[in-house]
Amino acid sequence: MIQAGFACKRHRQSSRRGQLCGKRTSKADPFLLLKPNHVPATFTVLNFPVDDVDLAVDELSKRGVRFEKYNGPEIRTDEKGIMRGNGPTIAWFKDPAGNILSVLEATI
């Protein structure tokens, strides 16, 4: 089960222009700055550590998250979009703005 995740909808617009406040399912609420002319990052900007990447991918896929598939010489994912055996087990997906996020096997 994925714990301490973000709610997937806009919670409220801040009174300050260009700011968005979300709602987390645990301790702290996220605070995001909206930027005009945003260009998505070409690298992973946020990792979500999880106990079981397969379970996280299955649950998120059921909710409509599409995982990236890579077939390069250094990064190769399986049919679910999970990279195994070349560092930590990890699966990448994009947020609505096109930034790259991941679920990453927690090692602690």
C-alpha positions as CSV (number, residue, x, y, z in Angstrom):
1,M,0.0,0.0,0.0
2,I,1.2,3.5,-0.8
3,Q,1.3,5.7,2.3
4,A,2.0,9.4,2.8
5,G,1.1,10.2,-0.7
6,F,-0.3,13.4,-2.3
7,A,-4.0,13.8,-2.9
8,C,-4.3,14.0,-6.7
9,K,-6.5,17.0,-7.1
10,R,-6.0,20.8,-6.5
11,H,-6.9,21.5,-2.9
12,R,-6.9,25.2,-2.9
13,Q,-5.4,28.2,-4.8
14,S,-3.2,30.3,-2.5
15,S,-4.1,34.0,-2.1
16,R,-0.7,34.7,-3.6
17,R,-0.5,34.7,-7.4
18,G,1.3,31.7,-8.9
19,Q,1.1,29.5,-5.8
20,L,-0.8,26.3,-5.3
21,C,-1.3,24.4,-2.0
22,G,-2.1,20.7,-2.1
23,K,-3.2,18.3,0.5
24,R,-1.1,15.3,1.7
25,T,-2.4,12.2,3.4
26,S,0.1,12.7,6.2
27,K,1.9,15.3,8.2
28,A,2.8,18.3,6.0
29,D,0.9,19.9,3.1
30,P,2.9,20.5,-0.1
31,F,3.3,24.0,-1.3
32,L,4.0,24.5,-5.1
33,L,4.9,27.5,-7.1
34,L,3.3,27.8,-10.5
35,K,5.5,29.3,-13.2
36,P,4.4,30.9,-16.4
37,N,6.1,29.4,-19.5
38,H,7.0,26.3,-17.5
39,V,9.4,23.8,-19.3
40,P,9.3,20.3,-17.9
41,A,12.5,19.0,-16.3
42,T,14.4,16.3,-18.3
43,F,15.5,14.5,-15.2
44,T,13.8,13.1,-12.1
45,V,12.6,16.0,-9.9
46,L,11.0,14.0,-7.1
47,N,11.3,10.4,-5.9
48,F,8.6,8.7,-3.7
49,P,10.3,6.0,-1.6
50,V,8.0,2.9,-1.4
51,D,8.3,-0.5,0.2
52,D,7.2,-2.4,-2.9
53,V,7.7,-0.8,-6.4
54,D,5.6,-3.5,-8.1
55,L,2.7,-2.8,-5.8
56,A,3.0,0.9,-6.1
57,V,3.1,0.7,-9.9
58,D,0.0,-1.6,-9.9
59,E,-2.0,0.7,-7.7
60,L,-1.0,3.9,-9.5
61,S,-1.7,2.3,-12.9
62,K,-5.2,1.4,-11.7
63,R,-5.6,5.1,-11.0
64,G,-4.6,6.2,-14.4
65,V,-0.9,6.9,-14.0
66,R,1.1,5.9,-17.1
67,F,4.7,4.8,-16.4
68,E,7.5,5.6,-18.8
69,K,9.1,2.8,-20.8
70,Y,12.9,3.0,-21.6
71,N,14.9,0.7,-23.8
72,G,18.3,2.4,-23.9
73,P,21.7,1.1,-23.2
74,E,21.9,2.4,-19.6
75,I,18.2,2.6,-18.7
76,R,15.9,-0.3,-19.6
77,T,12.5,-0.9,-18.0
78,D,10.2,-4.0,-18.1
79,E,6.7,-4.1,-19.5
80,K,5.4,-2.4,-16.4
81,G,7.9,0.4,-16.6
82,I,10.1,-0.8,-13.8
83,M,13.9,-0.8,-14.0
84,R,15.5,-3.6,-12.0
85,G,19.0,-4.7,-11.2
86,N,20.8,-1.5,-12.3
87,G,20.7,0.4,-9.1
88,P,17.6,0.7,-6.9
89,T,14.3,-0.7,-8.3
90,I,12.5,2.4,-9.7
91,A,9.7,3.3,-12.0
92,W,9.3,6.8,-13.6
93,F,6.1,8.7,-14.6
94,K,5.3,12.3,-15.5
95,D,3.2,14.8,-13.6
96,P,0.5,16.8,-15.5
97,A,3.2,19.5,-16.3
98,G,5.5,16.8,-17.8
99,N,8.1,16.7,-15.0
100,I,9.6,13.3,-14.3
101,L,8.7,11.7,-11.0
102,S,9.4,8.2,-9.7
103,V,8.5,5.5,-7.2
104,L,11.7,4.2,-5.8
105,E,12.3,1.1,-3.6
106,A,13.1,2.3,-0.1
107,T,16.3,0.9,1.2
108,I,16.2,2.2,4.8
